[in-house]
Amino acid sequence: MARLFSARMTSLTSVQSRIKLTDGHTIPCVGFGVYNMRPGKETEQSALCALKAGYRHLDTANIYGNEKSVGDAIKKSGIPREELFVTTKLWDNMQGYDNAIKALESSLSKLGLDYVDLYLIHSPNPGKEKRLATWKAMEKLQRDGKIRSIGVSNYGVHHIQELPDNGYSLPAVNQIEITPYLARPKIVEYCQKHGIQIEAYSPLTMGTKLSDPKLKKIADKYNQQPANILIRWSVQHGYVPLPKSVTKERILSNMDVFSFEISKEDMETLDGFDEHHVTEWDPTVSA
């Protein structure tokens, strides 16, 4: 699996390098996440720091409570809108056709944007009926130009497959927790077969594995930090990792993953770390 995306890797030279989605739009190959960042100064300053450093891909969500802060950072950055890729997500209690349309309008207002580049159903938890009604609304919002690409988050294979089974389009993206310690081979195989781009949230295992001697040994071999090895592993597998940090040093460090390449043998070693290590929740297995 380590060399599956080797041909495409040659075009990925920075966090601004883009990957083409099945709907024709493109997505920067590394994003900046703002999960668990406090609304206001913390989120705004972190997102602004990331944008000034070179990130062009910001990932927020309604449930994070910091969409306005992300929007404020975008305004202060002065970066043209067309250069940015902004993602937000629809939380569980707003699923359903009418609710989804209202929720997006609310998110756009907080972000100060006319459209988002990617809108995701945050989880499959509300059940099949609401998931399908939500997806119908998202397809309409995409046709109306309020969303460029539509996708899902925390979806297992059975959740995704119910979309074409009921006459709907497949998502352009599935954002899931995925690391060498949580490889999710069945979901990966399905998404790759159907051209669904995988985004990797919590690519740094929320710090829980950064001191793992096995990981540190590989990091030392490449004269890198363990975090950089984890991000690079995602990139080399063709995933779009979403590292987050509130410190300038780490924001900059997390970008520095294009000056080296992990060997085939070391990628295979990293793949062998899989222990189904879920850091918080796993809705991919819900009904």
C-alpha positions, 0 to 999 in steps of 0.5 A: 500500500505504501507505493500506491500513490507514488506517481502522484507524490511527485506533484506534492511539494508543499501544503498548498499542493492540490489533489483532484477530487472526483467532482473536479474540484481540488483540495490542498494536500494538508489542512489545518484543523481547529478542533478543541480550539477556544473560540475567539483569540486562540482560534483566530490567532492560530488560524491566522498564523497557519495562513501566514505560514502557508496553509490554504486549507482550514477545517472547522465545524459547527460543533467546534463553536469557532467558525466565526473566529476562523472567518475573522482570521480569513478576513485578516489574512488578506488572502484572496478567497479563491486561494483558500479551501474552507471546510465546515461540518453539519452536527448531528442535531441539525441533520434532516433536509430543512435543518441542513439548509438552515445550518449551512446558512448559519455557518456561512454567516459566521464564516463570512463567506458566500460558499464553503469548499467542502461541507461534511456530514459530521457523523452518521449517528442520527440514523439512516433516514436523517442521513439520507435527507441531509444528503439530499439537502447537500446535493441541492446546496451544491447545485445552488453554489453554496457548497463546492464539494460535499462529503461525509465524516466518520462514515463506515463502508455501510454508511457510504454504500447506502447513498448509491443504494438509494439513488444518491451520489457518492461523497467526494471526501470521507474524513475519518480518524486514521493513523499508522495505529488506526489503519482502517483497511476496509474503509480505505479499500472501499474509498480508494476503489470508488475515488473517495478522498480520505482526510485524516483527522487527529493524524498525530494520535492527539499526542498519545503515540508521539513517545512510542519508541517504535515511532521515535526510532523511525523519526530519528532515522530521518532526523525528523520529529515523530509528528512529521513522520505521522503526517508524512505517512498520511501524505504518502498514502494519499490521505489529506492530514489535518494536523492542529496546533496553537503554537507557532513553532509546531504550526510551522514544523507540521508543514515541513514534511516535503523535504524527505520521503519515507522508504517503502520498507519504513512505510510497511513498518509503520503500517504494521503499527495498526492496533485499532487505536481510537483516541475519542469516538468511532461512529464508523461502526454505528448503525 
